[in-house]
Amino acid sequence: MLTYKIAALLTIGLAFAPALVSQEIFEERRQGCLETCIHERPNPELQRQEVIALEKEAARAIQLGNPSFFHRVYSEDFSGILSHGEPVDKARLIAAVQTPDIKYESFTASNIKVRLFRDTAVATCVWSLRATFKGQKVSSQMLAMHVYVYTSSGYHVVTGQTTLLPPYPPQPL
């Protein structure tokens, strides 16, 4: 009988021991969460404007064939799809931007729309270009979509896709 009482008390004690430890852990986590949650999130309109500026800067970098923007803003594990369906990583995208086969007269981003989801932004826009591709004049429009993730060093593009709009001239991007 005494054995059963000791076993019962031991069982009850063991049952409540995790609750006591969990309460301490809960309090530590709650405090950390409060500190995180109390910090004001950046103004959504400022975030939206930052992503719009990045979309315009990307178009300018493409026009100039300048890879520094992509080295700075695109994540190391970036993966995307070019307008003609080719999957690319960061290195292949930069190579496409720097190709000597195309010389841009203009490359612009317009109708830029940005949706924010916590630390993620999804940008869509229309890319319009005029260029010389392998000696032939071309002009085209594409729909572009980029997914940005906000990190301690700002927004970084993690994926993207462009879709060529009719008519369909050959394009490296």
Residue frames as a rotation matrix with the C-alpha (Angstrom) as fourth column:
MET 1
0.569 0.823 0.000 0.00
0.823 -0.569 0.000 0.00
0.000 0.000 -1.000 0.00
LEU 2
0.455 -0.508 -0.731 2.82
0.105 -0.785 0.611 2.39
-0.884 -0.355 -0.304 0.87
THR 3
-0.590 -0.692 0.416 4.48
0.455 0.141 0.879 1.49
-0.667 0.708 0.231 -2.42
TYR 4
-0.064 0.664 0.745 1.33
0.986 -0.073 0.150 2.52
0.154 0.744 -0.650 -4.32
LYS 5
0.824 0.362 -0.437 1.18
0.473 -0.863 0.178 5.87
-0.313 -0.353 -0.882 -2.47
ILE 6
0.007 -0.907 -0.420 4.85
0.056 -0.419 0.906 6.56
-0.998 -0.030 0.048 -3.18
ALA 7
-0.628 -0.195 0.754 4.37
0.705 0.269 0.656 5.56
-0.330 0.943 -0.032 -6.82
ALA 8
0.370 0.855 0.364 1.29
0.921 -0.388 -0.027 7.79
0.118 0.345 -0.931 -7.06
LEU 9
0.741 -0.149 -0.655 3.09
0.184 -0.893 0.411 10.77
-0.646 -0.425 -0.634 -5.50
LEU 10
-0.365 -0.930 0.048 6.11
0.201 -0.028 0.979 10.18
-0.909 0.367 0.198 -7.73
THR 11
-0.365 0.328 0.871 3.86
0.930 0.182 0.321 10.01
-0.053 0.927 -0.371 -10.79
ILE 12
0.742 0.669 -0.048 2.08
0.670 -0.743 0.002 13.23
-0.034 -0.034 -0.999 -9.79
GLY 13
0.425 -0.679 -0.599 5.42
0.060 -0.639 0.767 14.91
-0.903 -0.362 -0.231 -9.08
LEU 14
-0.602 -0.669 0.437 6.82
0.438 0.181 0.881 13.86
-0.668 0.721 0.184 -12.44
ALA 15
0.047 0.718 0.694 3.65
0.998 -0.063 -0.003 14.98
0.041 0.693 -0.720 -14.18
PHE 16
0.910 0.375 -0.178 3.97
0.396 -0.913 0.096 18.52
-0.126 -0.158 -0.979 -12.76
ALA 17
0.124 -0.949 -0.290 7.75
0.438 -0.210 0.874 18.85
-0.890 -0.235 0.390 -13.06
PRO 18
-0.498 -0.319 0.806 7.65
0.867 -0.153 0.475 19.58
-0.028 0.935 0.353 -16.80
ALA 19
0.515 0.761 0.395 4.96
0.737 -0.628 0.250 22.20
0.438 0.162 -0.884 -16.15
LEU 20
0.747 -0.299 -0.594 7.27
0.311 -0.632 0.710 24.01
-0.587 -0.715 -0.379 -13.73
VAL 21
-0.383 -0.916 0.116 10.17
0.486 -0.093 0.869 23.92
-0.786 0.389 0.481 -16.20
SER 22
-0.271 0.360 0.893 7.81
0.940 -0.102 0.327 24.80
0.208 0.928 -0.310 -19.07
GLN 23
0.781 0.585 -0.220 6.55
0.623 -0.755 0.204 27.82
-0.047 -0.297 -0.954 -17.14
GLU 24
0.252 -0.781 -0.572 10.10
0.179 -0.543 0.820 29.15
-0.951 -0.309 0.003 -16.82
ILE 25
-0.672 -0.478 0.567 10.79
0.599 0.100 0.794 28.55
-0.436 0.873 0.219 -20.50
PHE 26
0.163 0.838 0.521 7.42
0.965 -0.245 0.093 30.08
0.206 0.488 -0.848 -21.37
GLU 27
0.766 0.116 -0.632 8.27
0.392 -0.864 0.317 33.24
-0.509 -0.490 -0.708 -19.40
GLU 28
-0.264 -0.937 -0.228 11.68
0.189 -0.282 0.941 33.55
-0.946 0.205 0.252 -21.12
ARG 29
-0.648 0.053 0.760 10.13
0.756 0.163 0.634 33.10
-0.090 0.985 -0.145 -24.56
ARG 30
0.465 0.884 0.051 7.25
0.885 -0.466 0.006 35.45
0.029 0.043 -0.999 -23.76
GLN 31
0.464 -0.366 -0.806 9.70
0.203 -0.842 0.500 38.16
-0.862 -0.396 -0.317 -22.77
GLY 32
-0.643 -0.750 0.154 11.70
0.268 -0.032 0.963 37.63
-0.718 0.660 0.222 -25.97
CYS 33
-0.318 0.630 0.708 8.51
0.940 0.113 0.322 37.74
0.123 0.768 -0.628 -28.02
LEU 34
0.665 0.581 -0.470 7.38
0.666 -0.746 0.020 40.93
-0.339 -0.326 -0.883 -26.30
GLU 35
-0.012 -0.760 -0.650 10.70
0.058 -0.649 0.758 42.57
-0.998 -0.029 0.052 -27.08
THR 36
-0.825 -0.270 0.497 10.42
0.461 0.188 0.867 41.49
-0.327 0.944 -0.031 -30.71
CYS 37
-0.099 0.906 0.410 6.76
0.977 0.011 0.212 42.43
0.187 0.422 -0.887 -31.04
ILE 38
0.481 0.276 -0.832 7.11
0.580 -0.812 0.066 45.81
-0.658 -0.514 -0.550 -29.33
HIS 39
-0.619 -0.720 -0.314 9.66
0.167 -0.511 0.843 46.98
-0.767 0.469 0.437 -31.87
GLU 40
0.355 0.791 -0.498 7.71
-0.361 -0.375 -0.854 48.79
-0.862 0.483 0.153 -34.51
ARG 41
0.097 -0.231 0.968 7.72
0.823 0.566 0.053 47.22
-0.560 0.791 0.245 -37.91
PRO 42
-0.880 -0.428 -0.207 8.88
0.226 -0.759 0.611 49.56
-0.419 0.491 0.764 -40.65
ASN 43
-0.137 0.830 -0.541 6.18
-0.509 -0.527 -0.680 51.61
-0.850 0.182 0.495 -42.27
PRO 44
0.110 0.222 0.969 4.57
0.532 0.810 -0.245 49.41
-0.839 0.543 -0.029 -44.97
GLU 45
0.965 0.262 0.013 4.50
0.156 -0.531 -0.833 52.29
-0.212 0.806 -0.553 -47.43
LEU 46
0.387 -0.905 -0.180 8.25
-0.850 -0.425 0.311 52.84
-0.357 0.033 -0.933 -46.96
GLN 47
-0.251 -0.424 0.870 8.84
-0.094 0.905 0.414 49.11
-0.963 0.022 -0.267 -47.49
ARG 48
0.556 0.560 0.614 6.73
0.575 0.274 -0.771 49.23
-0.600 0.782 -0.169 -50.65
GLN 49
0.930 -0.228 -0.287 8.68
-0.346 -0.806 -0.480 52.24
-0.122 0.546 -0.829 -51.95
GLU 50
0.016 -0.971 0.237 11.98
-0.714 0.155 0.683 50.47
-0.700 -0.180 -0.691 -51.22
VAL 51
-0.145 -0.014 0.989 10.95
0.378 0.923 0.068 47.45
-0.914 0.384 -0.128 -53.30
ILE 52
0.869 0.457 0.188 9.70
0.367 -0.343 -0.865 49.70
-0.331 0.821 -0.466 -56.12
ALA 53
0.614 -0.719 -0.324 13.08
-0.733 -0.672 0.103 51.44
-0.292 0.174 -0.940 -56.13
LEU 54
-0.265 -0.716 0.645 14.82
-0.348 0.695 0.629 48.04
-0.899 -0.058 -0.434 -56.29
GLU 55
0.324 0.453 0.831 12.67
0.616 0.566 -0.548 47.00
-0.718 0.689 -0.095 -59.27
LYS 56
0.993 0.022 -0.116 13.60
-0.063 -0.732 -0.678 50.21
-0.100 0.681 -0.726 -61.10
GLU 57
0.264 -0.964 0.030 17.25
-0.822 -0.208 0.530 49.75
-0.504 -0.165 -0.848 -60.16
ALA 58
-0.070 -0.229 0.971 17.17
0.170 0.956 0.238 46.19
-0.983 0.182 -0.028 -61.56
ALA 59
0.774 0.411 0.481 15.86
0.539 -0.031 -0.842 47.48
-0.331 0.911 -0.245 -64.89
ARG 60
0.834 -0.518 -0.189 18.61
-0.548 -0.815 -0.188 50.09
-0.057 0.261 -0.964 -65.01
ALA 61
0.002 -0.864 0.504 21.26
-0.590 0.406 0.698 47.46
-0.807 -0.299 -0.509 -64.17
ILE 62
0.236 0.149 0.960 20.00
0.553 0.792 -0.259 45.26
-0.799 0.592 0.105 -67.00
GLN 63
0.982 0.171 0.080 20.08
0.166 -0.579 -0.798 48.18
-0.090 0.797 -0.597 -69.43
LEU 64
0.578 -0.816 -0.018 23.68
-0.816 -0.578 0.012 48.94
-0.020 0.008 -1.000 -68.48
GLY 65
0.583 -0.351 -0.733 24.75
-0.030 0.892 -0.451 45.29
0.812 0.285 0.510 -68.28
ASN 66
-0.247 -0.668 0.701 25.95
-0.700 -0.377 -0.606 46.02
0.670 -0.641 -0.375 -64.75
PRO 67
0.008 0.255 -0.967 26.15
0.244 0.937 0.249 42.96
0.970 -0.238 -0.055 -62.47
SER 68
-0.871 -0.478 0.113 26.85
-0.001 -0.227 -0.974 44.81
0.491 -0.848 0.197 -59.19
PHE 69
-0.252 0.864 0.436 23.13
-0.938 -0.329 0.109 45.26
0.237 -0.382 0.893 -58.43
PHE 70
0.569 0.520 -0.637 22.55
-0.448 0.846 0.290 41.51
0.690 0.120 0.714 -58.77
HIS 71
-0.305 -0.752 -0.585 25.57
0.311 0.502 -0.807 40.65
0.900 -0.428 0.081 -56.63
ARG 72
-0.916 -0.096 0.390 24.24
-0.273 -0.565 -0.779 42.97
0.296 -0.819 0.491 -53.92
VAL 73
-0.339 0.900 0.274 20.48
-0.935 -0.290 -0.203 42.32
-0.103 -0.325 0.940 -54.01
TYR 74
0.443 0.519 -0.731 20.00
-0.624 0.764 0.164 38.77
0.644 0.383 0.663 -55.28
SER 75
0.607 -0.173 0.776 20.44
-0.659 0.435 0.613 36.00
-0.444 -0.884 0.150 -52.71
GLU 76
-0.464 -0.882 -0.082 23.22
-0.816 0.389 0.427 33.48
-0.345 0.265 -0.900 -53.16
ASP 77
-0.766 0.223 0.603 20.65
0.230 0.971 -0.068 30.70
-0.601 0.086 -0.795 -53.54
PHE 78
-0.153 0.705 -0.692 18.50
-0.702 -0.570 -0.426 32.63
-0.695 0.421 0.583 -56.05
SER 79
-0.779 0.013 0.627 16.66
0.441 0.723 0.532 30.55
-0.447 0.690 -0.569 -58.61
GLY 80
-0.117 0.736 -0.667 14.46
-0.404 -0.649 -0.645 31.92
-0.907 0.194 0.373 -61.35
ILE 81
0.030 0.232 0.972 13.04
0.796 0.583 -0.164 31.45
-0.605 0.778 -0.167 -64.81
LEU 82
-0.808 -0.342 -0.480 13.97
-0.032 -0.788 0.615 33.64
-0.588 0.512 0.626 -67.80
SER 83
-0.113 0.857 -0.502 11.32
-0.727 -0.416 -0.547 34.76
-0.678 0.303 0.670 -70.29
HIS 84
0.006 0.084 -0.996 12.11
-0.896 0.443 0.032 31.94
0.444 0.892 0.078 -72.71
GLY 85
0.825 0.543 -0.154 11.72
-0.403 0.758 0.513 29.30
0.395 -0.362 0.844 -69.98
GLU 86
0.072 -0.887 -0.456 15.37
0.151 0.461 -0.874 28.78
0.986 -0.006 0.167 -69.02
PRO 87
0.924 0.155 -0.349 15.92
0.355 -0.009 0.935 28.12
0.142 -0.988 -0.063 -65.31
VAL 88
0.157 -0.895 0.419 18.77
0.072 -0.412 -0.908 30.17
0.985 0.172 0.000 -63.86
ASP 89
0.390 -0.182 -0.903 20.71
0.919 0.019 0.393 30.58
-0.054 -0.983 0.175 -60.67
LYS 90
0.723 -0.109 -0.682 22.40
0.125 -0.951 0.284 33.82
-0.679 -0.291 -0.674 -59.65
ALA 91
-0.313 -0.947 -0.078 25.56
0.015 -0.087 0.996 33.20
-0.950 0.311 0.041 -61.71
ARG 92
-0.538 0.158 0.828 23.62
0.814 0.352 0.461 32.33
-0.219 0.922 -0.318 -64.87
LEU 93
0.639 0.768 -0.043 21.36
0.746 -0.632 -0.210 35.35
-0.188 0.102 -0.977 -64.46
ILE 94
0.428 -0.567 -0.704 24.38
-0.102 -0.804 0.586 37.64
-0.898 -0.179 -0.402 -64.16
ALA 95
-0.631 -0.655 0.415 25.88
0.302 0.286 0.909 36.02
-0.715 0.699 0.017 -67.27
ALA 96
-0.036 0.712 0.701 22.61
0.998 0.056 -0.005 36.69
-0.043 0.699 -0.713 -69.16
VAL 97
0.796 0.306 -0.522 22.66
0.368 -0.930 0.017 40.34
-0.480 -0.205 -0.853 -68.03
GLN 98
0.163 -0.859 -0.485 26.25
-0.312 -0.511 0.801 40.72
-0.936 0.021 -0.352 -69.24
THR 99
0.189 -0.106 0.976 25.81
0.735 0.675 -0.069 38.99
-0.651 0.731 0.206 -72.61
PRO 100
-0.613 -0.485 -0.624 27.43
-0.039 -0.770 0.636 40.96
-0.789 0.414 0.453 -75.45
ASP 101
-0.723 0.361 0.590 24.70
0.690 0.419 0.590 39.72
-0.035 0.833 -0.552 -77.85
ILE 102
0.324 0.917 0.234 22.26
0.876 -0.384 0.293 42.43
0.358 0.110 -0.927 -76.77
LYS 103
-0.875 -0.484 -0.034 22.66
0.472 -0.834 -0.287 46.21
0.110 -0.267 0.957 -76.47
TYR 104
0.030 0.954 -0.299 19.78
0.983 -0.082 -0.163 48.01
-0.180 -0.290 -0.940 -74.81
GLU 105
-0.511 -0.009 0.860 18.60
0.313 -0.933 0.177 51.43
0.800 0.360 0.479 -75.94
SER 106
-0.314 0.448 0.837 16.08
-0.856 -0.516 -0.045 51.40
0.411 -0.730 0.545 -73.10
PHE 107
-0.429 0.253 -0.867 14.93
0.396 0.916 0.071 49.00
0.812 -0.313 -0.492 -70.42
THR 108
-0.621 0.280 0.732 12.25
-0.633 -0.730 -0.258 50.20
0.462 -0.624 0.630 -68.00
ALA 109
-0.759 0.475 -0.446 10.05
0.629 0.712 -0.312 48.81
0.169 -0.517 -0.839 -65.24
SER 110
-0.729 0.599 0.332 6.50
-0.552 -0.801 0.232 50.16
0.405 -0.014 0.914 -65.07
ASN 111
0.285 0.953 -0.099 3.17
-0.607 0.260 0.751 49.33
0.742 -0.154 0.653 -63.47
ILE 112
-0.666 -0.634 -0.394 5.07
-0.050 0.565 -0.824 48.09
0.744 -0.529 -0.408 -60.40
LYS 113
0.491 0.804 0.336 2.86
-0.560 -0.004 0.828 46.54
0.667 -0.595 0.449 -57.75
VAL 114
-0.663 -0.734 -0.145 4.15
-0.277 0.421 -0.864 45.30
0.695 -0.533 -0.483 -54.38
ARG 115
0.628 0.776 -0.052 2.40
-0.282 0.289 0.915 43.08
0.725 -0.560 0.401 -51.86
LEU 116
-0.425 -0.782 0.456 3.89
-0.700 -0.035 -0.713 42.73
0.574 -0.623 -0.532 -48.38
PHE 117
0.722 0.528 -0.447 3.65
-0.115 0.728 0.675 39.65
0.682 -0.437 0.587 -46.18
ARG 118
0.892 -0.413 -0.183 5.64
0.245 0.103 0.964 40.11
-0.379 -0.905 0.192 -42.94
ASP 119
0.116 -0.950 -0.289 9.29
-0.231 -0.309 0.923 39.82
-0.966 -0.040 -0.255 -44.08
THR 120
-0.500 -0.208 0.841 8.40
0.678 0.509 0.530 38.95
-0.538 0.835 -0.114 -47.67
ALA 121
-0.029 0.479 -0.878 7.51
-0.445 -0.792 -0.417 41.21
-0.895 0.379 0.236 -50.57
VAL 122
-0.163 0.057 0.985 6.17
0.783 0.615 0.094 40.09
-0.601 0.786 -0.145 -53.95
ALA 123
-0.214 0.000 -0.977 6.71
-0.351 -0.933 0.077 42.57
-0.912 0.359 0.200 -56.76
THR 124
0.069 0.239 0.969 5.16
0.858 0.482 -0.180 42.41
-0.510 0.843 -0.171 -60.20
CYS 125
0.041 -0.066 -0.997 5.80
-0.259 -0.964 0.053 44.80
-0.965 0.256 -0.056 -63.04
VAL 126
0.903 0.149 0.403 6.00
0.360 0.251 -0.899 45.21
-0.235 0.956 0.173 -66.79
TRP 127
-0.117 -0.966 -0.231 9.48
0.194 -0.250 0.949 45.36
-0.974 0.066 0.217 -68.31
SER 128
0.937 0.337 0.089 9.66
0.172 -0.224 -0.959 47.23
-0.304 0.914 -0.268 -71.61
LEU 129
0.028 -0.997 -0.069 12.76
0.186 -0.062 0.981 47.18
-0.982 -0.040 0.184 -73.75
ARG 130
0.979 -0.018 -0.204 14.24
-0.204 -0.192 -0.960 48.40
-0.022 0.981 -0.191 -76.99
ALA 131
0.263 -0.920 0.290 17.50
-0.299 0.208 0.931 46.82
-0.917 -0.332 -0.220 -78.02
THR 132
0.322 -0.292 -0.901 19.71
-0.895 0.215 -0.390 45.43
0.307 0.932 -0.192 -80.71
PHE 133
0.409 -0.106 0.906 19.94
-0.453 0.838 0.303 41.65
-0.792 -0.535 0.295 -80.46
LYS 134
-0.122 -0.599 0.792 22.60
0.507 0.648 0.568 40.02
-0.853 0.471 0.224 -82.64
GLY 135
-0.921 -0.388 0.033 22.44
0.256 -0.538 0.803 43.00
-0.294 0.748 0.595 -85.01
GLN 136
-0.449 0.832 0.326 18.62
0.538 -0.039 0.842 43.18
0.713 0.553 -0.430 -85.25
LYS 137
-0.779 0.285 0.559 16.41
-0.528 -0.779 -0.339 45.84
0.339 -0.559 0.757 -83.64
VAL 138
-0.402 0.686 -0.606 13.90
0.602 0.697 0.390 44.42
0.690 -0.208 -0.693 -81.20
SER 139
-0.634 0.297 0.714 11.34
-0.680 -0.653 -0.333 45.78
0.368 -0.697 0.616 -78.80
SER 140
-0.327 0.455 -0.828 9.42
0.305 0.880 0.363 43.76
0.894 -0.134 -0.427 -76.32
GLN 141
-0.065 0.323 0.944 7.46
-0.891 -0.446 0.091 43.68
0.450 -0.835 0.316 -73.11
MET 142
-0.454 -0.105 -0.885 7.59
0.209 0.953 -0.220 41.12
0.866 -0.285 -0.411 -70.32
LEU 143
0.720 0.555 0.416 5.73
-0.383 -0.181 0.906 40.55
0.578 -0.812 0.082 -67.11
ALA 144
-0.386 -0.886 -0.259 8.19
-0.082 0.313 -0.946 40.18
0.919 -0.344 -0.194 -64.24
MET 145
0.818 0.555 0.149 7.61
-0.235 0.087 0.968 38.79
0.524 -0.827 0.202 -60.77
HIS 146
-0.321 -0.940 -0.117 10.19
-0.099 0.156 -0.983 38.85
0.942 -0.304 -0.144 -57.97
VAL 147
0.796 0.472 -0.379 9.98
0.298 0.239 0.924 37.53
0.527 -0.849 0.049 -54.42
TYR 148
-0.139 -0.800 0.583 12.01
-0.323 -0.520 -0.791 39.53
0.936 -0.298 -0.186 -51.89
VAL 149
0.544 0.204 -0.814 12.84
0.692 0.440 0.573 38.45
0.475 -0.875 0.099 -48.34
TYR 150
0.608 -0.292 0.739 13.79
-0.434 -0.901 0.001 41.10
0.665 -0.321 -0.674 -45.79
THR 151
0.414 -0.580 -0.701 16.98
0.775 0.629 -0.063 40.30
0.478 -0.517 0.710 -43.85
SER 152
0.498 -0.303 -0.812 19.24
0.614 -0.538 0.577 42.26
-0.612 -0.786 -0.082 -41.53
SER 153
-0.604 -0.763 -0.229 21.00
0.326 -0.499 0.803 43.62
-0.727 0.411 0.550 -44.64
GLY 154
-0.454 0.518 -0.725 17.82
-0.720 -0.692 -0.044 44.65
-0.525 0.502 0.687 -46.47
TYR 155
0.616 0.776 0.135 15.68
-0.485 0.509 -0.711 43.04
-0.620 0.373 0.690 -49.14
HIS 156
-0.649 -0.760 -0.021 17.08
-0.521 0.424 0.741 40.17
-0.554 0.492 -0.671 -51.22
VAL 157
0.247 0.695 -0.675 15.49
-0.965 0.240 -0.105 38.55
0.089 0.678 0.730 -54.27
VAL 158
-0.316 -0.324 0.892 15.13
-0.522 0.844 0.122 34.80
-0.792 -0.427 -0.436 -53.72
THR 159
-0.452 0.186 0.872 13.20
0.677 0.708 0.199 33.89
-0.581 0.681 -0.446 -56.86
GLY 160
-0.206 0.413 -0.887 11.73
-0.473 -0.836 -0.279 35.47
-0.857 0.362 0.368 -59.94
GLN 161
-0.288 0.162 0.944 10.16
0.745 0.657 0.115 34.79
-0.601 0.737 -0.310 -63.28
THR 162
-0.500 0.170 -0.849 9.65
-0.508 -0.852 0.129 36.78
-0.701 0.496 0.513 -66.45
THR 163
-0.052 0.578 0.815 7.03
0.644 0.643 -0.414 36.03
-0.763 0.503 -0.406 -69.09
LEU 164
-0.939 -0.338 -0.067 7.39
0.141 -0.555 0.820 37.41
-0.315 0.760 0.569 -72.59
LEU 165
0.053 0.973 -0.223 4.31
0.025 -0.224 -0.974 39.18
-0.998 0.046 -0.036 -73.94
PRO 166
0.225 0.052 0.973 3.36
0.917 0.327 -0.230 38.94
-0.330 0.944 0.026 -77.65
PRO 167
0.829 -0.135 -0.543 4.94
-0.352 0.629 -0.693 39.42
0.435 0.766 0.473 -80.14
TYR 168
0.874 -0.418 0.246 7.73
0.030 0.554 0.832 37.01
-0.484 -0.720 0.497 -79.25
PRO 169
0.623 -0.751 -0.218 11.14
-0.510 -0.178 -0.841 38.17
0.593 0.635 -0.494 -80.51
PRO 170
0.412 -0.538 -0.735 14.16
0.619 0.757 -0.208 36.17
0.669 -0.369 0.645 -79.28
GLN 171
0.602 -0.159 0.783 15.32
-0.542 -0.801 0.254 37.51
0.587 -0.577 -0.568 -75.92
PRO 172
-0.357 -0.767 -0.534 18.17
0.063 0.551 -0.832 36.55
0.932 -0.330 -0.148 -73.59
LEU 173
-0.967 0.111 0.228 16.17
-0.245 -0.176 -0.953 37.74
-0.066 -0.978 0.197 -70.54
